[in-house]
């Protein structure tokens, strides 16, 4: 029976390869038709997960997607993206443009593994995935344990949301600079880190996973927090729940019975990687986006998706509808940069992350999000910190921390006063419904007048 299943999978793979050879992907990059953005059009044979793969590649290049038009009619996939660089300009770097062509064009090989083309497998480091209850000083404690165990943190990303925390860390052995392979040592690392994550009076399970394969950090963090059910609403005793409610994204789900679709609309404050976060979550929940549109206006983003479950059905019940809404809200809020942004740039050394986060903890600051990188012997770290007691951060506290760490090493990218003046919550007016409905009256995006014909 296993032989039969294996044979069937091989046949499916060969069939997919044949379809790709007969209908190779086509990428058109246009810097002329739009005044403010580079237009990227991708035509390809359709397969599950291809939308996420394309969005992931563009996002990994730090491109901002200002508009998008999505259609997967039958066996064909056609997307149009308006993108800019981080400065809001058209993409003119020939290296980046060539990478897009190679990653999305005929040379690309989209796979259902959802791995980014830009991710390089790491054989010289060990990847540690952590999930547990968030609390003040958690990153400091985890870093101290790793330092004690003679592990250096090369790269790491930490997210916190709804009292939960998740981290993906790439570590090496202090003495050899290579990955850790000794089973007994790995077991000890896992157990000690799990004990830190458990904390005290925590009913939820803490998880630690060690691997040596490739990993797309953002994708894994979404999957880890989804599996940890961070989307479930929890009671909070302080006023943060009121603030959280004000910043809640406006997510709606309705069924369009005539077309057998569920229409998912999202309206919220725009930010980098927003499209990746929503598409990633819909894919992880096993929904297929057949059509959609994305638009940004000022600081606000509007997204509309026409979806079905992978089994071909729209959303079937009120409970399923509420779960989709909760999961999308969580996906949007996980990456929201709450707190004061601090950037650290200095020569990398053993125990650096442990020392810096210890200083934060000793000054009653908690890390809400962190991105740790090392490149060419330099540590390039970004921290979002807030006061552990919930009060606004005192400027004198930041000055003291900078004096301890080094004024030129640790820089403030925004100030505590700005944190008190958060923008008003996004409008909760009913969004324009079925904005993309006109798609079913036309055969291509050319009919919208949004892009010119490339034929």
One Martini backbone bead per residue (centre of mass of N, CA, C, O) as a GRO file, in nm:
protein
  455
    1UNK     BB    1   0.057   0.062  -0.020
    2UNK     BB    2   0.305   0.248  -0.004
    3UNK     BB    3   0.390   0.204  -0.296
    4UNK     BB    4   0.134   0.325  -0.423
    5UNK     BB    5   0.161   0.609  -0.300
    6UNK     BB    6   0.441   0.672  -0.414
    7UNK     BB    7   0.361   0.642  -0.711
    8UNK     BB    8   0.144   0.863  -0.709
    9UNK     BB    9   0.332   1.099  -0.627
   10UNK     BB   10   0.525   1.073  -0.866
   11UNK     BB   11   0.311   1.128  -1.082
   12UNK     BB   12   0.233   1.408  -0.981
   13UNK     BB   13   0.514   1.536  -1.010
   14UNK     BB   14   0.543   1.483  -1.316
   15UNK     BB   15   0.294   1.641  -1.398
   16UNK     BB   16   0.386   1.916  -1.288
   17UNK     BB   17   0.641   1.934  -1.464
   18UNK     BB   18   0.493   1.925  -1.734
   19UNK     BB   19   0.326   2.181  -1.696
   20UNK     BB   20   0.569   2.371  -1.664
   21UNK     BB   21   0.696   2.314  -1.944
   22UNK     BB   22   0.435   2.402  -2.105
   23UNK     BB   23   0.395   2.647  -1.862
   24UNK     BB   24   0.587   2.877  -1.812
   25UNK     BB   25   0.680   3.121  -1.636
   26UNK     BB   26   0.588   3.478  -1.632
   27UNK     BB   27   0.783   3.785  -1.621
   28UNK     BB   28   0.689   4.132  -1.571
   29UNK     BB   29   0.883   4.436  -1.571
   30UNK     BB   30   0.750   4.769  -1.493
   31UNK     BB   31   0.872   5.127  -1.513
   32UNK     BB   32   0.634   5.302  -1.688
   33UNK     BB   33   0.311   5.281  -1.621
   34UNK     BB   34   0.405   5.382  -1.331
   35UNK     BB   35   0.498   5.651  -1.134
   36UNK     BB   36   0.540   5.506  -0.821
   37UNK     BB   37   0.584   5.207  -0.946
   38UNK     BB   38   0.654   4.874  -0.975
   39UNK     BB   39   0.551   4.637  -1.216
   40UNK     BB   40   0.444   4.298  -1.139
   41UNK     BB   41   0.403   4.015  -1.351
   42UNK     BB   42   0.244   3.689  -1.293
   43UNK     BB   43   0.261   3.391  -1.490
   44UNK     BB   44   0.099   3.068  -1.416
   45UNK     BB   45   0.069   2.777  -1.311
   46UNK     BB   46  -0.145   2.643  -1.091
   47UNK     BB   47  -0.087   2.621  -0.726
   48UNK     BB   48  -0.061   2.546  -0.416
   49UNK     BB   49   0.102   2.837  -0.268
   50UNK     BB   50   0.201   3.050  -0.485
   51UNK     BB   51   0.127   3.319  -0.356
   52UNK     BB   52   0.311   3.300  -0.111
   53UNK     BB   53   0.575   3.264  -0.263
   54UNK     BB   54   0.573   3.540  -0.406
   55UNK     BB   55   0.538   3.725  -0.159
   56UNK     BB   56   0.790   3.622  -0.009
   57UNK     BB   57   1.003   3.713  -0.212
   58UNK     BB   58   0.935   4.017  -0.205
   59UNK     BB   59   0.964   4.052   0.105
   60UNK     BB   60   1.267   3.951   0.132
   61UNK     BB   61   1.348   4.225  -0.041
   62UNK     BB   62   1.202   4.474   0.097
   63UNK     BB   63   0.930   4.511  -0.038
   64UNK     BB   64   0.658   4.722  -0.121
   65UNK     BB   65   0.311   4.654  -0.131
   66UNK     BB   66   0.060   4.870  -0.261
   67UNK     BB   67  -0.047   4.668  -0.486
   68UNK     BB   68  -0.300   4.409  -0.575
   69UNK     BB   69  -0.376   4.142  -0.823
   70UNK     BB   70  -0.581   3.848  -0.802
   71UNK     BB   71  -0.564   3.538  -1.009
   72UNK     BB   72  -0.718   3.188  -1.025
   73UNK     BB   73  -0.821   3.061  -1.317
   74UNK     BB   74  -0.818   2.763  -1.265
   75UNK     BB   75  -0.497   2.670  -1.402
   76UNK     BB   76  -0.440   2.988  -1.362
   77UNK     BB   77  -0.189   3.237  -1.277
   78UNK     BB   78  -0.255   3.597  -1.191
   79UNK     BB   79  -0.034   3.865  -1.102
   80UNK     BB   80  -0.030   4.203  -0.957
   81UNK     BB   81   0.244   4.425  -0.861
   82UNK     BB   82   0.302   4.706  -0.657
   83UNK     BB   83   0.634   4.833  -0.607
   84UNK     BB   84   0.876   4.926  -0.353
   85UNK     BB   85   1.102   5.050  -0.178
   86UNK     BB   86   1.192   5.164   0.137
   87UNK     BB   87   1.171   5.476   0.006
   88UNK     BB   88   0.930   5.470  -0.224
   89UNK     BB   89   1.063   5.359  -0.479
   90UNK     BB   90   1.159   5.240  -0.747
   91UNK     BB   91   1.289   4.952  -0.895
   92UNK     BB   92   1.648   4.965  -1.017
   93UNK     BB   93   1.799   4.731  -0.925
   94UNK     BB   94   1.947   4.487  -1.112
   95UNK     BB   95   1.982   4.264  -0.902
   96UNK     BB   96   1.687   4.253  -0.809
   97UNK     BB   97   1.552   4.212  -1.086
   98UNK     BB   98   1.703   3.948  -1.153
   99UNK     BB   99   1.602   3.789  -0.907
  100UNK     BB  100   1.303   3.798  -0.978
  101UNK     BB  101   1.322   3.653  -1.249
  102UNK     BB  102   1.454   3.387  -1.134
  103UNK     BB  103   1.240   3.327  -0.898
  104UNK     BB  104   0.962   3.358  -1.098
  105UNK     BB  105   1.048   3.224  -1.341
  106UNK     BB  106   1.145   2.953  -1.530
  107UNK     BB  107   1.379   2.880  -1.311
  108UNK     BB  108   1.171   2.824  -1.122
  109UNK     BB  109   1.060   2.614  -0.823
  110UNK     BB  110   0.777   2.552  -0.704
  111UNK     BB  111   0.682   2.461  -0.368
  112UNK     BB  112   0.499   2.306  -0.099
  113UNK     BB  113   0.713   2.392   0.134
  114UNK     BB  114   0.741   2.716   0.158
  115UNK     BB  115   1.014   2.804   0.056
  116UNK     BB  116   1.243   3.026   0.013
  117UNK     BB  117   1.466   3.116  -0.224
  118UNK     BB  118   1.646   3.295  -0.007
  119UNK     BB  119   1.696   3.040   0.153
  120UNK     BB  120   1.964   2.904   0.342
  121UNK     BB  121   2.103   2.635   0.429
  122UNK     BB  122   2.208   2.522   0.758
  123UNK     BB  123   2.519   2.348   0.860
  124UNK     BB  124   2.663   2.564   1.089
  125UNK     BB  125   2.390   2.533   1.260
  126UNK     BB  126   2.138   2.580   1.516
  127UNK     BB  127   1.788   2.540   1.551
  128UNK     BB  128   1.570   2.723   1.777
  129UNK     BB  129   1.244   2.656   1.906
  130UNK     BB  130   1.015   2.880   2.086
  131UNK     BB  131   0.740   2.826   2.327
  132UNK     BB  132   0.550   3.058   2.544
  133UNK     BB  133   0.525   3.248   2.816
  134UNK     BB  134   0.504   3.570   2.874
  135UNK     BB  135   0.762   3.789   3.024
  136UNK     BB  136   0.954   3.967   3.205
  137UNK     BB  137   1.287   3.878   3.099
  138UNK     BB  138   1.292   3.631   2.905
  139UNK     BB  139   1.527   3.688   2.706
  140UNK     BB  140   1.741   3.710   2.925
  141UNK     BB  141   1.718   3.417   3.031
  142UNK     BB  142   1.772   3.267   2.766
  143UNK     BB  143   2.051   3.397   2.709
  144UNK     BB  144   2.189   3.303   2.971
  145UNK     BB  145   2.167   3.000   2.916
  146UNK     BB  146   2.326   2.995   2.649
  147UNK     BB  147   2.585   3.108   2.767
  148UNK     BB  148   2.626   2.883   2.980
  149UNK     BB  149   2.620   2.663   2.725
  150UNK     BB  150   2.804   2.778   2.497
  151UNK     BB  151   2.615   2.976   2.315
  152UNK     BB  152   2.576   3.134   2.005
  153UNK     BB  153   2.399   3.409   1.867
  154UNK     BB  154   2.342   3.486   1.540
  155UNK     BB  155   2.022   3.449   1.512
  156UNK     BB  156   1.704   3.629   1.580
  157UNK     BB  157   1.346   3.593   1.658
  158UNK     BB  158   1.093   3.786   1.841
  159UNK     BB  159   0.760   3.720   1.958
  160UNK     BB  160   0.466   3.894   2.087
  161UNK     BB  161   0.130   3.766   2.197
  162UNK     BB  162  -0.114   3.729   2.409
  163UNK     BB  163   0.104   3.615   2.639
  164UNK     BB  164   0.291   3.517   2.407
  165UNK     BB  165   0.590   3.333   2.289
  166UNK     BB  166   0.833   3.351   2.010
  167UNK     BB  167   1.129   3.168   1.881
  168UNK     BB  168   1.414   3.202   1.650
  169UNK     BB  169   1.732   3.031   1.675
  170UNK     BB  170   2.077   3.077   1.581
  171UNK     BB  171   2.333   2.848   1.673
  172UNK     BB  172   2.658   2.805   1.832
  173UNK     BB  173   2.958   2.704   1.918
  174UNK     BB  174   3.197   2.874   2.081
  175UNK     BB  175   3.462   2.703   2.002
  176UNK     BB  176   3.383   2.623   1.682
  177UNK     BB  177   3.132   2.772   1.518
  178UNK     BB  178   2.926   2.540   1.517
  179UNK     BB  179   2.716   2.314   1.523
  180UNK     BB  180   2.503   2.113   1.726
  181UNK     BB  181   2.516   1.736   1.768
  182UNK     BB  182   2.500   1.648   2.050
  183UNK     BB  183   2.247   1.485   2.204
  184UNK     BB  184   2.294   1.555   2.506
  185UNK     BB  185   2.327   1.858   2.471
  186UNK     BB  186   2.056   1.914   2.332
  187UNK     BB  187   1.882   1.807   2.563
  188UNK     BB  188   1.978   2.014   2.773
  189UNK     BB  189   1.894   2.267   2.625
  190UNK     BB  190   1.594   2.204   2.605
  191UNK     BB  191   1.531   2.171   2.910
  192UNK     BB  192   1.628   2.450   3.013
  193UNK     BB  193   1.449   2.623   2.825
  194UNK     BB  194   1.180   2.502   2.916
  195UNK     BB  195   1.199   2.594   3.211
  196UNK     BB  196   1.193   2.896   3.146
  197UNK     BB  197   0.918   2.897   2.990
  198UNK     BB  198   0.734   2.796   3.219
  199UNK     BB  199   0.782   2.899   3.489
  200UNK     BB  200   0.502   3.021   3.675
  201UNK     BB  201   0.180   2.946   3.670
  202UNK     BB  202   0.163   2.768   3.390
  203UNK     BB  203  -0.074   2.601   3.193
  204UNK     BB  204   0.095   2.614   2.949
  205UNK     BB  205   0.289   2.488   2.715
  206UNK     BB  206   0.625   2.428   2.652
  207UNK     BB  207   0.851   2.471   2.362
  208UNK     BB  208   1.119   2.270   2.208
  209UNK     BB  209   1.315   2.296   1.900
  210UNK     BB  210   1.555   2.102   1.710
  211UNK     BB  211   1.760   2.195   1.421
  212UNK     BB  212   1.938   2.179   1.072
  213UNK     BB  213   1.763   2.317   0.883
  214UNK     BB  214   1.577   2.500   0.703
  215UNK     BB  215   1.438   2.844   0.758
  216UNK     BB  216   1.151   3.050   0.777
  217UNK     BB  217   1.102   3.262   1.017
  218UNK     BB  218   0.826   3.398   0.973
  219UNK     BB  219   0.671   3.141   0.907
  220UNK     BB  220   0.729   2.992   1.173
  221UNK     BB  221   0.610   3.198   1.371
  222UNK     BB  222   0.324   3.173   1.270
  223UNK     BB  223   0.294   2.868   1.317
  224UNK     BB  224   0.360   2.862   1.621
  225UNK     BB  225   0.132   3.061   1.715
  226UNK     BB  226  -0.100   2.904   1.594
  227UNK     BB  227  -0.047   2.638   1.753
  228UNK     BB  228  -0.067   2.813   2.035
  229UNK     BB  229  -0.326   2.999   2.025
  230UNK     BB  230  -0.297   3.330   2.023
  231UNK     BB  231  -0.598   3.404   1.911
  232UNK     BB  232  -0.705   3.372   2.180
  233UNK     BB  233  -0.891   3.516   2.404
  234UNK     BB  234  -0.780   3.716   2.687
  235UNK     BB  235  -0.764   3.808   3.006
  236UNK     BB  236  -0.700   4.145   3.123
  237UNK     BB  237  -0.628   4.351   3.403
  238UNK     BB  238  -0.554   4.587   3.239
  239UNK     BB  239  -0.555   4.864   3.004
  240UNK     BB  240  -0.447   4.710   2.747
  241UNK     BB  241  -0.718   4.600   2.637
  242UNK     BB  242  -0.827   4.874   2.544
  243UNK     BB  243  -0.599   4.945   2.351
  244UNK     BB  244  -0.627   4.686   2.176
  245UNK     BB  245  -0.917   4.744   2.076
  246UNK     BB  246  -0.847   5.010   1.921
  247UNK     BB  247  -0.623   4.837   1.731
  248UNK     BB  248  -0.820   4.669   1.588
  249UNK     BB  249  -0.882   4.504   1.327
  250UNK     BB  250  -1.084   4.497   1.029
  251UNK     BB  251  -1.265   4.191   1.009
  252UNK     BB  252  -1.436   4.019   0.737
  253UNK     BB  253  -1.697   3.759   0.681
  254UNK     BB  254  -1.846   3.648   0.370
  255UNK     BB  255  -2.094   3.503   0.169
  256UNK     BB  256  -2.095   3.412  -0.185
  257UNK     BB  257  -2.326   3.214  -0.314
  258UNK     BB  258  -2.318   3.249  -0.626
  259UNK     BB  259  -1.983   3.171  -0.615
  260UNK     BB  260  -1.880   3.007  -0.363
  261UNK     BB  261  -1.768   3.231  -0.165
  262UNK     BB  262  -1.544   3.386   0.054
  263UNK     BB  263  -1.531   3.714   0.198
  264UNK     BB  264  -1.227   3.881   0.278
  265UNK     BB  265  -1.179   4.160   0.497
  266UNK     BB  266  -0.919   4.421   0.537
  267UNK     BB  267  -0.874   4.682   0.790
  268UNK     BB  268  -0.572   4.879   0.838
  269UNK     BB  269  -0.275   4.949   0.926
  270UNK     BB  270  -0.001   5.010   0.763
  271UNK     BB  271   0.272   4.778   0.677
  272UNK     BB  272   0.520   4.582   0.666
  273UNK     BB  273   0.423   4.256   0.563
  274UNK     BB  274   0.110   4.231   0.557
  275UNK     BB  275   0.049   4.041   0.319
  276UNK     BB  276   0.209   3.801   0.419
  277UNK     BB  277   0.052   3.754   0.687
  278UNK     BB  278  -0.229   3.691   0.560
  279UNK     BB  279  -0.152   3.472   0.351
  280UNK     BB  280  -0.016   3.281   0.548
  281UNK     BB  281  -0.268   3.224   0.722
  282UNK     BB  282  -0.458   3.117   0.506
  283UNK     BB  283  -0.271   2.881   0.429
  284UNK     BB  284  -0.250   2.747   0.714
  285UNK     BB  285  -0.583   2.718   0.703
  286UNK     BB  286  -0.656   2.610   0.411
  287UNK     BB  287  -0.678   2.854   0.206
  288UNK     BB  288  -0.792   2.972  -0.112
  289UNK     BB  289  -0.691   3.219  -0.339
  290UNK     BB  290  -0.863   3.333  -0.625
  291UNK     BB  291  -0.921   3.635  -0.537
  292UNK     BB  292  -0.788   3.983  -0.534
  293UNK     BB  293  -0.720   4.287  -0.332
  294UNK     BB  294  -0.478   4.560  -0.291
  295UNK     BB  295  -0.469   4.861  -0.081
  296UNK     BB  296  -0.319   5.188  -0.037
  297UNK     BB  297  -0.402   5.475   0.190
  298UNK     BB  298  -0.166   5.601   0.326
  299UNK     BB  299  -0.201   5.437   0.644
  300UNK     BB  300  -0.401   5.249   0.488
  301UNK     BB  301  -0.537   4.917   0.453
  302UNK     BB  302  -0.677   4.709   0.181
  303UNK     BB  303  -0.835   4.380   0.184
  304UNK     BB  304  -0.938   4.127  -0.068
  305UNK     BB  305  -1.089   3.795  -0.052
  306UNK     BB  306  -1.143   3.495  -0.249
  307UNK     BB  307  -1.249   3.200  -0.083
  308UNK     BB  308  -1.148   2.858  -0.014
  309UNK     BB  309  -1.128   2.571   0.083
  310UNK     BB  310  -0.941   2.298  -0.005
  311UNK     BB  311  -1.232   2.138  -0.039
  312UNK     BB  312  -1.422   2.386  -0.189
  313UNK     BB  313  -1.533   2.546   0.051
  314UNK     BB  314  -1.680   2.759   0.229
  315UNK     BB  315  -1.778   2.899   0.493
  316UNK     BB  316  -1.991   2.707   0.722
  317UNK     BB  317  -1.966   2.877   0.998
  318UNK     BB  318  -1.953   3.082   1.267
  319UNK     BB  319  -1.704   2.955   1.400
  320UNK     BB  320  -1.522   2.971   1.149
  321UNK     BB  321  -1.543   3.273   1.108
  322UNK     BB  322  -1.419   3.359   1.385
  323UNK     BB  323  -1.147   3.216   1.340
  324UNK     BB  324  -1.054   3.378   1.099
  325UNK     BB  325  -1.061   3.653   1.237
  326UNK     BB  326  -0.867   3.590   1.473
  327UNK     BB  327  -0.620   3.499   1.301
  328UNK     BB  328  -0.583   3.765   1.143
  329UNK     BB  329  -0.550   3.953   1.379
  330UNK     BB  330  -0.299   3.812   1.493
  331UNK     BB  331  -0.115   3.836   1.240
  332UNK     BB  332  -0.112   4.150   1.249
  333UNK     BB  333  -0.017   4.193   1.563
  334UNK     BB  334   0.255   4.042   1.596
  335UNK     BB  335   0.425   4.279   1.420
  336UNK     BB  336   0.369   4.499   1.596
  337UNK     BB  337   0.547   4.793   1.703
  338UNK     BB  338   0.584   4.784   2.030
  339UNK     BB  339   0.742   5.049   2.147
  340UNK     BB  340   1.074   5.108   2.180
  341UNK     BB  341   1.326   5.175   1.949
  342UNK     BB  342   1.628   4.977   1.936
  343UNK     BB  343   1.972   5.010   1.821
  344UNK     BB  344   2.239   4.771   1.770
  345UNK     BB  345   2.600   4.842   1.709
  346UNK     BB  346   2.856   4.590   1.711
  347UNK     BB  347   3.077   4.387   1.816
  348UNK     BB  348   3.092   4.065   1.835
  349UNK     BB  349   3.012   3.854   2.128
  350UNK     BB  350   3.015   3.673   2.391
  351UNK     BB  351   2.711   3.754   2.558
  352UNK     BB  352   2.571   4.010   2.443
  353UNK     BB  353   2.265   3.952   2.463
  354UNK     BB  354   2.266   3.898   2.768
  355UNK     BB  355   2.370   4.176   2.862
  356UNK     BB  356   2.161   4.364   2.733
  357UNK     BB  357   1.898   4.229   2.850
  358UNK     BB  358   1.981   4.267   3.145
  359UNK     BB  359   1.973   4.575   3.143
  360UNK     BB  360   1.680   4.598   3.076
  361UNK     BB  361   1.571   4.442   3.324
  362UNK     BB  362   1.709   4.627   3.547
  363UNK     BB  363   1.518   4.873   3.403
  364UNK     BB  364   1.220   4.763   3.353
  365UNK     BB  365   1.243   4.616   3.070
  366UNK     BB  366   1.057   4.485   2.793
  367UNK     BB  367   1.050   4.257   2.528
  368UNK     BB  368   0.833   4.249   2.238
  369UNK     BB  369   1.068   4.268   2.015
  370UNK     BB  370   1.316   4.084   1.803
  371UNK     BB  371   1.632   4.141   1.611
  372UNK     BB  372   1.901   3.919   1.532
  373UNK     BB  373   2.230   4.001   1.396
  374UNK     BB  374   2.510   3.869   1.198
  375UNK     BB  375   2.784   4.054   1.026
  376UNK     BB  376   3.107   4.053   0.993
  377UNK     BB  377   3.127   4.067   1.326
  378UNK     BB  378   2.846   4.205   1.353
  379UNK     BB  379   2.598   4.353   1.553
  380UNK     BB  380   2.238   4.362   1.449
  381UNK     BB  381   2.005   4.509   1.662
  382UNK     BB  382   1.648   4.487   1.742
  383UNK     BB  383   1.438   4.667   1.979
  384UNK     BB  384   1.130   4.632   2.160
  385UNK     BB  385   1.031   4.842   2.431
  386UNK     BB  386   0.888   4.825   2.765
  387UNK     BB  387   0.732   4.875   3.046
  388UNK     BB  388   0.668   4.636   3.288
  389UNK     BB  389   0.425   4.824   3.429
  390UNK     BB  390   0.293   5.014   3.180
  391UNK     BB  391   0.454   5.255   3.158
  392UNK     BB  392   0.616   5.507   3.059
  393UNK     BB  393   0.918   5.585   2.939
  394UNK     BB  394   1.194   5.705   3.076
  395UNK     BB  395   1.443   5.904   2.957
  396UNK     BB  396   1.651   5.842   3.185
  397UNK     BB  397   1.663   5.539   3.139
  398UNK     BB  398   1.779   5.548   2.853
  399UNK     BB  399   2.034   5.709   2.919
  400UNK     BB  400   2.150   5.499   3.116
  401UNK     BB  401   2.168   5.264   2.916
  402UNK     BB  402   2.353   5.408   2.708
  403UNK     BB  403   2.589   5.450   2.903
  404UNK     BB  404   2.639   5.148   2.961
  405UNK     BB  405   2.664   5.048   2.656
  406UNK     BB  406   2.658   5.302   2.453
  407UNK     BB  407   2.591   5.572   2.263
  408UNK     BB  408   2.697   5.449   1.975
  409UNK     BB  409   2.560   5.160   2.001
  410UNK     BB  410   2.287   5.283   2.123
  411UNK     BB  411   1.982   5.360   1.953
  412UNK     BB  412   1.717   5.588   1.907
  413UNK     BB  413   1.425   5.581   1.687
  414UNK     BB  414   1.238   5.661   1.925
  415UNK     BB  415   1.018   5.807   2.162
  416UNK     BB  416   0.816   5.805   2.436
  417UNK     BB  417   0.625   6.031   2.340
  418UNK     BB  418   0.539   5.887   2.079
  419UNK     BB  419   0.399   5.644   2.223
  420UNK     BB  420   0.158   5.837   2.337
  421UNK     BB  421   0.095   5.916   2.009
  422UNK     BB  422  -0.096   5.735   1.880
  423UNK     BB  423  -0.270   5.644   1.644
  424UNK     BB  424  -0.560   5.610   1.541
  425UNK     BB  425  -0.783   5.406   1.486
  426UNK     BB  426  -0.924   5.240   1.257
  427UNK     BB  427  -1.176   5.240   1.070
  428UNK     BB  428  -1.526   5.100   1.125
  429UNK     BB  429  -1.627   5.118   0.865
  430UNK     BB  430  -1.776   4.991   0.611
  431UNK     BB  431  -1.656   4.836   0.367
  432UNK     BB  432  -1.622   4.788   0.051
  433UNK     BB  433  -1.810   4.566  -0.112
  434UNK     BB  434  -1.701   4.378  -0.358
  435UNK     BB  435  -1.468   4.528  -0.523
  436UNK     BB  436  -1.386   4.256  -0.712
  437UNK     BB  437  -1.645   4.169  -0.881
  438UNK     BB  438  -1.557   4.260  -1.178
  439UNK     BB  439  -1.383   4.016  -1.259
  440UNK     BB  440  -1.635   3.834  -1.369
  441UNK     BB  441  -1.652   4.045  -1.636
  442UNK     BB  442  -1.354   3.961  -1.692
  443UNK     BB  443  -1.033   3.828  -1.828
  444UNK     BB  444  -0.850   4.076  -1.731
  445UNK     BB  445  -0.656   4.340  -1.607
  446UNK     BB  446  -0.683   4.525  -1.856
  447UNK     BB  447  -0.989   4.603  -1.807
  448UNK     BB  448  -0.917   4.800  -1.559
  449UNK     BB  449  -0.665   4.995  -1.632
  450UNK     BB  450  -0.401   4.909  -1.455
  451UNK     BB  451  -0.278   4.753  -1.701
  452UNK     BB  452  -0.101   4.672  -1.958
  453UNK     BB  453  -0.042   4.512  -2.233
  454UNK     BB  454   0.195   4.225  -2.308
  455UNK     BB  455   0.119   4.099  -2.602
   0.00000   0.00000   0.00000
